[in-house]
Amino acid sequence: MKRTIITVIGQDKVGIIAKVCNYLAGNNINILDIAQTTVQGYFNMMMIVDAENAVKSHDEIASELVGIGEEIGVQIKAQKEEIFNMMHRI
């Protein structure tokens, strides 16, 4: 399994989750877990996905998600799980 952590942060608006999920489905990426919250108009979402059967490379996916974020006015980051874990170790 090639797990990837995707984070989305920005001002809340209609369609953020739909846009990200449609992109993932279109690239054969399975959502394993998802948590989202909105605090005083600010949207925050974290997803754990399985990119084992993805049709594109991790770098392509990460870059395209950045582009989607720019389109909808949020910041989207995709990191391989092992890198995410190393960055957030105490």
PDB file of N, CA, C and O in Angstrom:
ATOM      1  N   MET A   1       0.841  -1.172   0.000  1.00  0.00           N
ATOM      2  CA  MET A   1       0.000   0.000   0.000  1.00  0.00           C
ATOM      3  C   MET A   1       0.895   1.248   0.000  1.00  0.00           C
ATOM      4  O   MET A   1       1.850   1.335   0.772  1.00  0.00           O
ATOM      5  N   LYS A   2       0.579   2.194  -0.860  1.00  0.00           N
ATOM      6  CA  LYS A   2       1.308   3.461  -0.944  1.00  0.00           C
ATOM      7  C   LYS A   2       0.431   4.556  -0.362  1.00  0.00           C
ATOM      8  O   LYS A   2      -0.332   5.206  -1.077  1.00  0.00           O
ATOM      9  N   ARG A   3       0.551   4.753   0.968  1.00  0.00           N
ATOM     10  CA  ARG A   3      -0.303   5.730   1.634  1.00  0.00           C
ATOM     11  C   ARG A   3       0.260   7.134   1.479  1.00  0.00           C
ATOM     12  O   ARG A   3       1.466   7.366   1.557  1.00  0.00           O
ATOM     13  N   THR A   4      -0.661   8.052   1.259  1.00  0.00           N
ATOM     14  CA  THR A   4      -0.330   9.467   1.091  1.00  0.00           C
ATOM     15  C   THR A   4      -1.229  10.275   2.013  1.00  0.00           C
ATOM     16  O   THR A   4      -2.407   9.962   2.185  1.00  0.00           O
ATOM     17  N   ILE A   5      -0.651  11.330   2.608  1.00  0.00           N
ATOM     18  CA  ILE A   5      -1.405  12.229   3.461  1.00  0.00           C
ATOM     19  C   ILE A   5      -1.705  13.493   2.657  1.00  0.00           C
ATOM     20  O   ILE A   5      -0.795  14.133   2.131  1.00  0.00           O
ATOM     21  N   ILE A   6      -2.971  13.840   2.569  1.00  0.00           N
ATOM     22  CA  ILE A   6      -3.392  15.041   1.848  1.00  0.00           C
ATOM     23  C   ILE A   6      -4.015  15.993   2.856  1.00  0.00           C
ATOM     24  O   ILE A   6      -4.897  15.610   3.624  1.00  0.00           O
ATOM     25  N   THR A   7      -3.545  17.245   2.846  1.00  0.00           N
ATOM     26  CA  THR A   7      -4.123  18.261   3.719  1.00  0.00           C
ATOM     27  C   THR A   7      -4.685  19.392   2.864  1.00  0.00           C
ATOM     28  O   THR A   7      -4.114  19.762   1.838  1.00  0.00           O
ATOM     29  N   VAL A   8      -5.812  19.930   3.309  1.00  0.00           N
ATOM     30  CA  VAL A   8      -6.473  21.035   2.615  1.00  0.00           C
ATOM     31  C   VAL A   8      -6.820  22.090   3.665  1.00  0.00           C
ATOM     32  O   VAL A   8      -7.482  21.789   4.658  1.00  0.00           O
ATOM     33  N   ILE A   9      -6.375  23.316   3.442  1.00  0.00           N
ATOM     34  CA  ILE A   9      -6.629  24.404   4.388  1.00  0.00           C
ATOM     35  C   ILE A   9      -7.008  25.657   3.611  1.00  0.00           C
ATOM     36  O   ILE A   9      -6.397  25.968   2.589  1.00  0.00           O
ATOM     37  N   GLY A  10      -8.022  26.377   4.097  1.00  0.00           N
ATOM     38  CA  GLY A  10      -8.404  27.644   3.474  1.00  0.00           C
ATOM     39  C   GLY A  10      -9.768  28.088   3.926  1.00  0.00           C
ATOM     40  O   GLY A  10     -10.388  27.459   4.784  1.00  0.00           O
ATOM     41  N   GLN A  11     -10.237  29.179   3.346  1.00  0.00           N
ATOM     42  CA  GLN A  11     -11.572  29.651   3.679  1.00  0.00           C
ATOM     43  C   GLN A  11     -12.608  28.680   3.138  1.00  0.00           C
ATOM     44  O   GLN A  11     -12.492  28.179   2.020  1.00  0.00           O
ATOM     45  N   ASP A  12     -13.619  28.425   3.951  1.00  0.00           N
ATOM     46  CA  ASP A  12     -14.650  27.465   3.579  1.00  0.00           C
ATOM     47  C   ASP A  12     -15.484  27.978   2.418  1.00  0.00           C
ATOM     48  O   ASP A  12     -15.798  29.165   2.336  1.00  0.00           O
ATOM     49  N   LYS A  13     -15.834  27.076   1.532  1.00  0.00           N
ATOM     50  CA  LYS A  13     -16.740  27.377   0.420  1.00  0.00           C
ATOM     51  C   LYS A  13     -17.322  26.068  -0.094  1.00  0.00           C
ATOM     52  O   LYS A  13     -16.801  24.990   0.193  1.00  0.00           O
ATOM     53  N   VAL A  14     -18.369  26.167  -0.828  1.00  0.00           N
ATOM     54  CA  VAL A  14     -19.048  24.998  -1.377  1.00  0.00           C
ATOM     55  C   VAL A  14     -18.142  24.278  -2.372  1.00  0.00           C
ATOM     56  O   VAL A  14     -17.520  24.913  -3.223  1.00  0.00           O
ATOM     57  N   GLY A  15     -18.068  22.946  -2.262  1.00  0.00           N
ATOM     58  CA  GLY A  15     -17.429  22.128  -3.281  1.00  0.00           C
ATOM     59  C   GLY A  15     -15.986  21.726  -3.048  1.00  0.00           C
ATOM     60  O   GLY A  15     -15.404  21.051  -3.898  1.00  0.00           O
ATOM     61  N   ILE A  16     -15.385  22.113  -1.931  1.00  0.00           N
ATOM     62  CA  ILE A  16     -13.977  21.756  -1.706  1.00  0.00           C
ATOM     63  C   ILE A  16     -13.815  20.238  -1.667  1.00  0.00           C
ATOM     64  O   ILE A  16     -12.998  19.676  -2.397  1.00  0.00           O
ATOM     65  N   ILE A  17     -14.591  19.587  -0.818  1.00  0.00           N
ATOM     66  CA  ILE A  17     -14.458  18.127  -0.682  1.00  0.00           C
ATOM     67  C   ILE A  17     -14.786  17.444  -2.005  1.00  0.00           C
ATOM     68  O   ILE A  17     -14.091  16.512  -2.408  1.00  0.00           O
ATOM     69  N   ALA A  18     -15.829  17.892  -2.677  1.00  0.00           N
ATOM     70  CA  ALA A  18     -16.224  17.286  -3.948  1.00  0.00           C
ATOM     71  C   ALA A  18     -15.108  17.391  -4.983  1.00  0.00           C
ATOM     72  O   ALA A  18     -14.817  16.421  -5.682  1.00  0.00           O
ATOM     73  N   LYS A  19     -14.491  18.551  -5.080  1.00  0.00           N
ATOM     74  CA  LYS A  19     -13.434  18.762  -6.076  1.00  0.00           C
ATOM     75  C   LYS A  19     -12.255  17.824  -5.817  1.00  0.00           C
ATOM     76  O   LYS A  19     -11.742  17.195  -6.742  1.00  0.00           O
ATOM     77  N   VAL A  20     -11.827  17.734  -4.555  1.00  0.00           N
ATOM     78  CA  VAL A  20     -10.683  16.878  -4.212  1.00  0.00           C
ATOM     79  C   VAL A  20     -11.047  15.406  -4.414  1.00  0.00           C
ATOM     80  O   VAL A  20     -10.270  14.651  -4.999  1.00  0.00           O
ATOM     81  N   CYS A  21     -12.215  14.998  -3.936  1.00  0.00           N
ATOM     82  CA  CYS A  21     -12.618  13.591  -4.058  1.00  0.00           C
ATOM     83  C   CYS A  21     -12.815  13.166  -5.515  1.00  0.00           C
ATOM     84  O   CYS A  21     -12.459  12.048  -5.886  1.00  0.00           O
ATOM     85  N   ASN A  22     -13.373  14.039  -6.332  1.00  0.00           N
ATOM     86  CA  ASN A  22     -13.528  13.712  -7.752  1.00  0.00           C
ATOM     87  C   ASN A  22     -12.173  13.526  -8.422  1.00  0.00           C
ATOM     88  O   ASN A  22     -12.002  12.625  -9.243  1.00  0.00           O
ATOM     89  N   TYR A  23     -11.212  14.375  -8.071  1.00  0.00           N
ATOM     90  CA  TYR A  23      -9.861  14.223  -8.628  1.00  0.00           C
ATOM     91  C   TYR A  23      -9.269  12.873  -8.214  1.00  0.00           C
ATOM     92  O   TYR A  23      -8.718  12.150  -9.044  1.00  0.00           O
ATOM     93  N   LEU A  24      -9.386  12.543  -6.938  1.00  0.00           N
ATOM     94  CA  LEU A  24      -8.820  11.283  -6.452  1.00  0.00           C
ATOM     95  C   LEU A  24      -9.475  10.088  -7.143  1.00  0.00           C
ATOM     96  O   LEU A  24      -8.780   9.176  -7.590  1.00  0.00           O
ATOM     97  N   ALA A  25     -10.787  10.086  -7.231  1.00  0.00           N
ATOM     98  CA  ALA A  25     -11.499   8.983  -7.887  1.00  0.00           C
ATOM     99  C   ALA A  25     -11.086   8.859  -9.347  1.00  0.00           C
ATOM    100  O   ALA A  25     -10.915   7.749  -9.853  1.00  0.00           O
ATOM    101  N   GLY A  26     -10.928   9.986 -10.024  1.00  0.00           N
ATOM    102  CA  GLY A  26     -10.536   9.971 -11.428  1.00  0.00           C
ATOM    103  C   GLY A  26      -9.128   9.453 -11.660  1.00  0.00           C
ATOM    104  O   GLY A  26      -8.766   9.109 -12.785  1.00  0.00           O
ATOM    105  N   ASN A  27      -8.330   9.397 -10.594  1.00  0.00           N
ATOM    106  CA  ASN A  27      -6.959   8.902 -10.703  1.00  0.00           C
ATOM    107  C   ASN A  27      -6.756   7.593  -9.949  1.00  0.00           C
ATOM    108  O   ASN A  27      -5.628   7.207  -9.645  1.00  0.00           O
ATOM    109  N   ASN A  28      -7.869   6.914  -9.651  1.00  0.00           N
ATOM    110  CA  ASN A  28      -7.856   5.591  -9.025  1.00  0.00           C
ATOM    111  C   ASN A  28      -7.149   5.590  -7.666  1.00  0.00           C
ATOM    112  O   ASN A  28      -6.402   4.667  -7.343  1.00  0.00           O
ATOM    113  N   ILE A  29      -7.397   6.628  -6.889  1.00  0.00           N
ATOM    114  CA  ILE A  29      -6.816   6.758  -5.555  1.00  0.00           C
ATOM    115  C   ILE A  29      -7.936   6.557  -4.543  1.00  0.00           C
ATOM    116  O   ILE A  29      -8.957   7.244  -4.590  1.00  0.00           O
ATOM    117  N   ASN A  30      -7.740   5.609  -3.628  1.00  0.00           N
ATOM    118  CA  ASN A  30      -8.771   5.245  -2.664  1.00  0.00           C
ATOM    119  C   ASN A  30      -8.608   6.037  -1.366  1.00  0.00           C
ATOM    120  O   ASN A  30      -7.504   6.130  -0.829  1.00  0.00           O
ATOM    121  N   ILE A  31      -9.687   6.597  -0.869  1.00  0.00           N
ATOM    122  CA  ILE A  31      -9.674   7.309   0.403  1.00  0.00           C
ATOM    123  C   ILE A  31      -9.834   6.289   1.525  1.00  0.00           C
ATOM    124  O   ILE A  31     -10.824   5.559   1.582  1.00  0.00           O
ATOM    125  N   LEU A  32      -8.839   6.248   2.420  1.00  0.00           N
ATOM    126  CA  LEU A  32      -8.874   5.322   3.549  1.00  0.00           C
ATOM    127  C   LEU A  32      -9.490   5.966   4.780  1.00  0.00           C
ATOM    128  O   LEU A  32     -10.218   5.312   5.528  1.00  0.00           O
ATOM    129  N   ASP A  33      -9.205   7.236   4.993  1.00  0.00           N
ATOM    130  CA  ASP A  33      -9.730   7.952   6.150  1.00  0.00           C
ATOM    131  C   ASP A  33      -9.785   9.434   5.814  1.00  0.00           C
ATOM    132  O   ASP A  33      -8.960   9.943   5.056  1.00  0.00           O
ATOM    133  N   ILE A  34     -10.757  10.112   6.382  1.00  0.00           N
ATOM    134  CA  ILE A  34     -10.919  11.542   6.113  1.00  0.00           C
ATOM    135  C   ILE A  34     -11.486  12.214   7.359  1.00  0.00           C
ATOM    136  O   ILE A  34     -12.400  11.696   8.000  1.00  0.00           O
ATOM    137  N   ALA A  35     -10.929  13.370   7.686  1.00  0.00           N
ATOM    138  CA  ALA A  35     -11.449  14.173   8.787  1.00  0.00           C
ATOM    139  C   ALA A  35     -11.452  15.618   8.317  1.00  0.00           C
ATOM    140  O   ALA A  35     -10.490  16.083   7.706  1.00  0.00           O
ATOM    141  N   GLN A  36     -12.534  16.321   8.602  1.00  0.00           N
ATOM    142  CA  GLN A  36     -12.602  17.725   8.205  1.00  0.00           C
ATOM    143  C   GLN A  36     -13.355  18.498   9.264  1.00  0.00           C
ATOM    144  O   GLN A  36     -14.228  17.975   9.956  1.00  0.00           O
ATOM    145  N   THR A  37     -12.989  19.746   9.361  1.00  0.00           N
ATOM    146  CA  THR A  37     -13.659  20.637  10.300  1.00  0.00           C
ATOM    147  C   THR A  37     -13.666  22.045   9.724  1.00  0.00           C
ATOM    148  O   THR A  37     -12.824  22.407   8.902  1.00  0.00           O
ATOM    149  N   THR A  38     -14.624  22.815  10.170  1.00  0.00           N
ATOM    150  CA  THR A  38     -14.684  24.228   9.810  1.00  0.00           C
ATOM    151  C   THR A  38     -14.760  25.021  11.105  1.00  0.00           C
ATOM    152  O   THR A  38     -15.630  24.779  11.941  1.00  0.00           O
ATOM    153  N   VAL A  39     -13.849  25.966  11.266  1.00  0.00           N
ATOM    154  CA  VAL A  39     -13.792  26.791  12.463  1.00  0.00           C
ATOM    155  C   VAL A  39     -13.854  28.250  12.035  1.00  0.00           C
ATOM    156  O   VAL A  39     -12.946  28.750  11.372  1.00  0.00           O
ATOM    157  N   GLN A  40     -14.923  28.926  12.415  1.00  0.00           N
ATOM    158  CA  GLN A  40     -15.128  30.334  12.108  1.00  0.00           C
ATOM    159  C   GLN A  40     -14.835  30.663  10.641  1.00  0.00           C
ATOM    160  O   GLN A  40     -14.171  31.651  10.328  1.00  0.00           O
ATOM    161  N   GLY A  41     -15.348  29.807   9.754  1.00  0.00           N
ATOM    162  CA  GLY A  41     -15.227  30.052   8.327  1.00  0.00           C
ATOM    163  C   GLY A  41     -13.969  29.514   7.675  1.00  0.00           C
ATOM    164  O   GLY A  41     -13.784  29.665   6.467  1.00  0.00           O
ATOM    165  N   TYR A  42     -13.093  28.882   8.463  1.00  0.00           N
ATOM    166  CA  TYR A  42     -11.871  28.309   7.902  1.00  0.00           C
ATOM    167  C   TYR A  42     -12.006  26.793   7.839  1.00  0.00           C
ATOM    168  O   TYR A  42     -12.373  26.147   8.821  1.00  0.00           O
ATOM    169  N   PHE A  43     -11.707  26.243   6.681  1.00  0.00           N
ATOM    170  CA  PHE A  43     -11.848  24.827   6.388  1.00  0.00           C
ATOM    171  C   PHE A  43     -10.509  24.127   6.577  1.00  0.00           C
ATOM    172  O   PHE A  43      -9.469  24.633   6.156  1.00  0.00           O
ATOM    173  N   ASN A  44     -10.545  22.956   7.214  1.00  0.00           N
ATOM    174  CA  ASN A  44      -9.343  22.151   7.402  1.00  0.00           C
ATOM    175  C   ASN A  44      -9.716  20.689   7.168  1.00  0.00           C
ATOM    176  O   ASN A  44     -10.656  20.179   7.778  1.00  0.00           O
ATOM    177  N   MET A  45      -8.976  20.015   6.281  1.00  0.00           N
ATOM    178  CA  MET A  45      -9.260  18.607   6.009  1.00  0.00           C
ATOM    179  C   MET A  45      -7.945  17.841   5.927  1.00  0.00           C
ATOM    180  O   MET A  45      -6.953  18.324   5.382  1.00  0.00           O
ATOM    181  N   MET A  46      -7.968  16.642   6.479  1.00  0.00           N
ATOM    182  CA  MET A  46      -6.830  15.732   6.364  1.00  0.00           C
ATOM    183  C   MET A  46      -7.365  14.402   5.855  1.00  0.00           C
ATOM    184  O   MET A  46      -8.348  13.868   6.369  1.00  0.00           O
ATOM    185  N   MET A  47      -6.698  13.881   4.837  1.00  0.00           N
ATOM    186  CA  MET A  47      -7.100  12.600   4.255  1.00  0.00           C
ATOM    187  C   MET A  47      -5.907  11.661   4.249  1.00  0.00           C
ATOM    188  O   MET A  47      -4.770  12.082   4.036  1.00  0.00           O
ATOM    189  N   ILE A  48      -6.176  10.390   4.484  1.00  0.00           N
ATOM    190  CA  ILE A  48      -5.179   9.350   4.259  1.00  0.00           C
ATOM    191  C   ILE A  48      -5.711   8.544   3.081  1.00  0.00           C
ATOM    192  O   ILE A  48      -6.824   8.020   3.121  1.00  0.00           O
ATOM    193  N   VAL A  49      -4.903   8.455   2.043  1.00  0.00           N
ATOM    194  CA  VAL A  49      -5.340   7.779   0.826  1.00  0.00           C
ATOM    195  C   VAL A  49      -4.349   6.687   0.444  1.00  0.00           C
ATOM    196  O   VAL A  49      -3.184   6.714   0.842  1.00  0.00           O
ATOM    197  N   ASP A  50      -4.835   5.731  -0.333  1.00  0.00           N
ATOM    198  CA  ASP A  50      -3.992   4.667  -0.872  1.00  0.00           C
ATOM    199  C   ASP A  50      -3.789   4.943  -2.353  1.00  0.00           C
ATOM    200  O   ASP A  50      -4.733   4.878  -3.141  1.00  0.00           O
ATOM    201  N   ALA A  51      -2.548   5.253  -2.729  1.00  0.00           N
ATOM    202  CA  ALA A  51      -2.221   5.580  -4.120  1.00  0.00           C
ATOM    203  C   ALA A  51      -1.545   4.418  -4.837  1.00  0.00           C
ATOM    204  O   ALA A  51      -0.906   4.612  -5.871  1.00  0.00           O
ATOM    205  N   GLU A  52      -1.681   3.221  -4.298  1.00  0.00           N
ATOM    206  CA  GLU A  52      -1.039   2.033  -4.883  1.00  0.00           C
ATOM    207  C   GLU A  52      -1.405   1.852  -6.357  1.00  0.00           C
ATOM    208  O   GLU A  52      -0.551   1.515  -7.176  1.00  0.00           O
ATOM    209  N   ASN A  53      -2.673   2.078  -6.687  1.00  0.00           N
ATOM    210  CA  ASN A  53      -3.141   1.853  -8.056  1.00  0.00           C
ATOM    211  C   ASN A  53      -3.342   3.150  -8.826  1.00  0.00           C
ATOM    212  O   ASN A  53      -4.049   3.179  -9.833  1.00  0.00           O
ATOM    213  N   ALA A  54      -2.721   4.215  -8.351  1.00  0.00           N
ATOM    214  CA  ALA A  54      -2.864   5.513  -9.015  1.00  0.00           C
ATOM    215  C   ALA A  54      -2.344   5.450 -10.442  1.00  0.00           C
ATOM    216  O   ALA A  54      -1.393   4.727 -10.739  1.00  0.00           O
ATOM    217  N   VAL A  55      -2.971   6.206 -11.308  1.00  0.00           N
ATOM    218  CA  VAL A  55      -2.575   6.210 -12.719  1.00  0.00           C
ATOM    219  C   VAL A  55      -1.444   7.194 -12.989  1.00  0.00           C
ATOM    220  O   VAL A  55      -0.904   7.231 -14.095  1.00  0.00           O
ATOM    221  N   LYS A  56      -1.078   8.001 -11.975  1.00  0.00           N
ATOM    222  CA  LYS A  56      -0.015   8.997 -12.135  1.00  0.00           C
ATOM    223  C   LYS A  56       1.003   8.833 -11.011  1.00  0.00           C
ATOM    224  O   LYS A  56       0.747   8.152 -10.018  1.00  0.00           O
ATOM    225  N   SER A  57       2.150   9.461 -11.182  1.00  0.00           N
ATOM    226  CA  SER A  57       3.182   9.421 -10.146  1.00  0.00           C
ATOM    227  C   SER A  57       2.788  10.324  -8.982  1.00  0.00           C
ATOM    228  O   SER A  57       1.914  11.182  -9.111  1.00  0.00           O
ATOM    229  N   HIS A  58       3.445  10.117  -7.846  1.00  0.00           N
ATOM    230  CA  HIS A  58       3.178  10.963  -6.674  1.00  0.00           C
ATOM    231  C   HIS A  58       3.430  12.427  -6.995  1.00  0.00           C
ATOM    232  O   HIS A  58       2.630  13.285  -6.619  1.00  0.00           O
ATOM    233  N   ASP A  59       4.518  12.728  -7.678  1.00  0.00           N
ATOM    234  CA  ASP A  59       4.847  14.119  -8.005  1.00  0.00           C
ATOM    235  C   ASP A  59       3.785  14.766  -8.887  1.00  0.00           C
ATOM    236  O   ASP A  59       3.442  15.933  -8.695  1.00  0.00           O
ATOM    237  N   GLU A  60       3.266  14.014  -9.849  1.00  0.00           N
ATOM    238  CA  GLU A  60       2.196  14.545 -10.710  1.00  0.00           C
ATOM    239  C   GLU A  60       0.940  14.823  -9.898  1.00  0.00           C
ATOM    240  O   GLU A  60       0.303  15.864 -10.056  1.00  0.00           O
ATOM    241  N   ILE A  61       0.590  13.882  -9.026  1.00  0.00           N
ATOM    242  CA  ILE A  61      -0.604  14.036  -8.199  1.00  0.00           C
ATOM    243  C   ILE A  61      -0.457  15.248  -7.287  1.00  0.00           C
ATOM    244  O   ILE A  61      -1.365  16.075  -7.197  1.00  0.00           O
ATOM    245  N   ALA A  62       0.683  15.354  -6.612  1.00  0.00           N
ATOM    246  CA  ALA A  62       0.910  16.478  -5.693  1.00  0.00           C
ATOM    247  C   ALA A  62       0.823  17.809  -6.434  1.00  0.00           C
ATOM    248  O   ALA A  62       0.222  18.762  -5.938  1.00  0.00           O
ATOM    249  N   SER A  63       1.423  17.871  -7.618  1.00  0.00           N
ATOM    250  CA  SER A  63       1.414  19.102  -8.407  1.00  0.00           C
ATOM    251  C   SER A  63       0.004  19.458  -8.873  1.00  0.00           C
ATOM    252  O   SER A  63      -0.397  20.620  -8.807  1.00  0.00           O
ATOM    253  N   GLU A  64      -0.738  18.477  -9.338  1.00  0.00           N
ATOM    254  CA  GLU A  64      -2.090  18.734  -9.811  1.00  0.00           C
ATOM    255  C   GLU A  64      -3.017  19.139  -8.657  1.00  0.00           C
ATOM    256  O   GLU A  64      -3.911  19.966  -8.841  1.00  0.00           O
ATOM    257  N   LEU A  65      -2.807  18.563  -7.479  1.00  0.00           N
ATOM    258  CA  LEU A  65      -3.607  18.967  -6.322  1.00  0.00           C
ATOM    259  C   LEU A  65      -3.305  20.407  -5.922  1.00  0.00           C
ATOM    260  O   LEU A  65      -4.209  21.142  -5.526  1.00  0.00           O
ATOM    261  N   VAL A  66      -2.035  20.817  -6.022  1.00  0.00           N
ATOM    262  CA  VAL A  66      -1.690  22.224  -5.769  1.00  0.00           C
ATOM    263  C   VAL A  66      -2.475  23.111  -6.738  1.00  0.00           C
ATOM    264  O   VAL A  66      -3.025  24.138  -6.338  1.00  0.00           O
ATOM    265  N   GLY A  67      -2.527  22.716  -8.005  1.00  0.00           N
ATOM    266  CA  GLY A  67      -3.270  23.475  -9.012  1.00  0.00           C
ATOM    267  C   GLY A  67      -4.755  23.554  -8.709  1.00  0.00           C
ATOM    268  O   GLY A  67      -5.372  24.607  -8.875  1.00  0.00           O
ATOM    269  N   ILE A  68      -5.332  22.445  -8.267  1.00  0.00           N
ATOM    270  CA  ILE A  68      -6.749  22.448  -7.893  1.00  0.00           C
ATOM    271  C   ILE A  68      -6.972  23.396  -6.721  1.00  0.00           C
ATOM    272  O   ILE A  68      -7.953  24.139  -6.692  1.00  0.00           O
ATOM    273  N   GLY A  69      -6.061  23.366  -5.760  1.00  0.00           N
ATOM    274  CA  GLY A  69      -6.156  24.271  -4.620  1.00  0.00           C
ATOM    275  C   GLY A  69      -6.140  25.721  -5.051  1.00  0.00           C
ATOM    276  O   GLY A  69      -6.913  26.534  -4.544  1.00  0.00           O
ATOM    277  N   GLU A  70      -5.263  26.048  -5.983  1.00  0.00           N
ATOM    278  CA  GLU A  70      -5.188  27.422  -6.485  1.00  0.00           C
ATOM    279  C   GLU A  70      -6.490  27.814  -7.173  1.00  0.00           C
ATOM    280  O   GLU A  70      -6.957  28.943  -7.023  1.00  0.00           O
ATOM    281  N   GLU A  71      -7.077  26.889  -7.925  1.00  0.00           N
ATOM    282  CA  GLU A  71      -8.350  27.150  -8.613  1.00  0.00           C
ATOM    283  C   GLU A  71      -9.467  27.490  -7.632  1.00  0.00           C
ATOM    284  O   GLU A  71     -10.272  28.386  -7.885  1.00  0.00           O
ATOM    285  N   ILE A  72      -9.512  26.773  -6.513  1.00  0.00           N
ATOM    286  CA  ILE A  72     -10.631  26.944  -5.586  1.00  0.00           C
ATOM    287  C   ILE A  72     -10.266  27.792  -4.363  1.00  0.00           C
ATOM    288  O   ILE A  72     -11.098  27.988  -3.477  1.00  0.00           O
ATOM    289  N   GLY A  73      -9.048  28.287  -4.312  1.00  0.00           N
ATOM    290  CA  GLY A  73      -8.661  29.219  -3.260  1.00  0.00           C
ATOM    291  C   GLY A  73      -8.293  28.598  -1.923  1.00  0.00           C
ATOM    292  O   GLY A  73      -8.487  29.214  -0.875  1.00  0.00           O
ATOM    293  N   VAL A  74      -7.758  27.371  -1.955  1.00  0.00           N
ATOM    294  CA  VAL A  74      -7.278  26.722  -0.734  1.00  0.00           C
ATOM    295  C   VAL A  74      -5.866  26.194  -0.981  1.00  0.00           C
ATOM    296  O   VAL A  74      -5.394  26.151  -2.117  1.00  0.00           O
ATOM    297  N   GLN A  75      -5.211  25.799   0.093  1.00  0.00           N
ATOM    298  CA  GLN A  75      -3.871  25.213  -0.030  1.00  0.00           C
ATOM    299  C   GLN A  75      -4.005  23.703   0.127  1.00  0.00           C
ATOM    300  O   GLN A  75      -4.542  23.220   1.124  1.00  0.00           O
ATOM    301  N   ILE A  76      -3.511  22.958  -0.869  1.00  0.00           N
ATOM    302  CA  ILE A  76      -3.561  21.499  -0.814  1.00  0.00           C
ATOM    303  C   ILE A  76      -2.135  20.972  -0.896  1.00  0.00           C
ATOM    304  O   ILE A  76      -1.358  21.361  -1.769  1.00  0.00           O
ATOM    305  N   LYS A  77      -1.809  20.074   0.039  1.00  0.00           N
ATOM    306  CA  LYS A  77      -0.494  19.423   0.034  1.00  0.00           C
ATOM    307  C   LYS A  77      -0.692  17.921   0.068  1.00  0.00           C
ATOM    308  O   LYS A  77      -1.581  17.418   0.755  1.00  0.00           O
ATOM    309  N   ALA A  78       0.136  17.207  -0.676  1.00  0.00           N
ATOM    310  CA  ALA A  78       0.132  15.750  -0.658  1.00  0.00           C
ATOM    311  C   ALA A  78       1.549  15.292  -0.335  1.00  0.00           C
ATOM    312  O   ALA A  78       2.506  15.665  -1.014  1.00  0.00           O
ATOM    313  N   GLN A  79       1.669  14.478   0.708  1.00  0.00           N
ATOM    314  CA  GLN A  79       2.976  13.970   1.119  1.00  0.00           C
ATOM    315  C   GLN A  79       2.905  12.464   1.274  1.00  0.00           C
ATOM    316  O   GLN A  79       1.912  11.926   1.763  1.00  0.00           O
ATOM    317  N   LYS A  80       3.961  11.790   0.856  1.00  0.00           N
ATOM    318  CA  LYS A  80       4.039  10.354   1.116  1.00  0.00           C
ATOM    319  C   LYS A  80       4.027  10.156   2.623  1.00  0.00           C
ATOM    320  O   LYS A  80       4.601  10.950   3.368  1.00  0.00           O
ATOM    321  N   GLU A  81       3.378   9.103   3.060  1.00  0.00           N
ATOM    322  CA  GLU A  81       3.207   8.868   4.497  1.00  0.00           C
ATOM    323  C   GLU A  81       4.531   8.843   5.245  1.00  0.00           C
ATOM    324  O   GLU A  81       4.630   9.416   6.330  1.00  0.00           O
ATOM    325  N   GLU A  82       5.534   8.202   4.700  1.00  0.00           N
ATOM    326  CA  GLU A  82       6.805   8.090   5.416  1.00  0.00           C
ATOM    327  C   GLU A  82       7.471   9.459   5.596  1.00  0.00           C
ATOM    328  O   GLU A  82       8.110   9.706   6.619  1.00  0.00           O
ATOM    329  N   ILE A  83       7.328  10.333   4.623  1.00  0.00           N
ATOM    330  CA  ILE A  83       7.893  11.680   4.735  1.00  0.00           C
ATOM    331  C   ILE A  83       7.089  12.495   5.743  1.00  0.00           C
ATOM    332  O   ILE A  83       7.662  13.210   6.564  1.00  0.00           O
ATOM    333  N   PHE A  84       5.771  12.390   5.683  1.00  0.00           N
ATOM    334  CA  PHE A  84       4.914  13.087   6.642  1.00  0.00           C
ATOM    335  C   PHE A  84       5.285  12.682   8.065  1.00  0.00           C
ATOM    336  O   PHE A  84       5.416  13.536   8.942  1.00  0.00           O
ATOM    337  N   ASN A  85       5.454  11.379   8.296  1.00  0.00           N
ATOM    338  CA  ASN A  85       5.789  10.887   9.623  1.00  0.00           C
ATOM    339  C   ASN A  85       7.150  11.409  10.086  1.00  0.00           C
ATOM    340  O   ASN A  85       7.303  11.780  11.250  1.00  0.00           O
ATOM    341  N   MET A  86       8.114  11.441   9.209  1.00  0.00           N
ATOM    342  CA  MET A  86       9.451  11.933   9.573  1.00  0.00           C
ATOM    343  C   MET A  86       9.393  13.422   9.917  1.00  0.00           C
ATOM    344  O   MET A  86      10.087  13.867  10.831  1.00  0.00           O
ATOM    345  N   MET A  87       8.594  14.180   9.214  1.00  0.00           N
ATOM    346  CA  MET A  87       8.494  15.624   9.454  1.00  0.00           C
ATOM    347  C   MET A  87       7.769  15.936  10.758  1.00  0.00           C
ATOM    348  O   MET A  87       7.988  16.994  11.348  1.00  0.00           O
ATOM    349  N   HIS A  88       6.917  15.036  11.211  1.00  0.00           N
ATOM    350  CA  HIS A  88       6.100  15.304  12.394  1.00  0.00           C
ATOM    351  C   HIS A  88       6.507  14.448  13.589  1.00  0.00           C
ATOM    352  O   HIS A  88       5.731  14.275  14.528  1.00  0.00           O
ATOM    353  N   ARG A  89       7.705  13.925  13.550  1.00  0.00           N
ATOM    354  CA  ARG A  89       8.243  13.164  14.679  1.00  0.00           C
ATOM    355  C   ARG A  89       8.681  14.097  15.776  1.00  0.00           C
ATOM    356  O   ARG A  89       9.143  15.209  15.521  1.00  0.00           O
ATOM    357  N   ILE A  90       8.532  13.639  16.995  1.00  0.00           N
ATOM    358  CA  ILE A  90       9.012  14.449  18.126  1.00  0.00           C
ATOM    359  C   ILE A  90      10.432  14.028  18.457  1.00  0.00           C
ATOM    360  O   ILE A  90      11.039  14.575  19.378  1.00  0.00           O
TER     361      ILE A  90
END
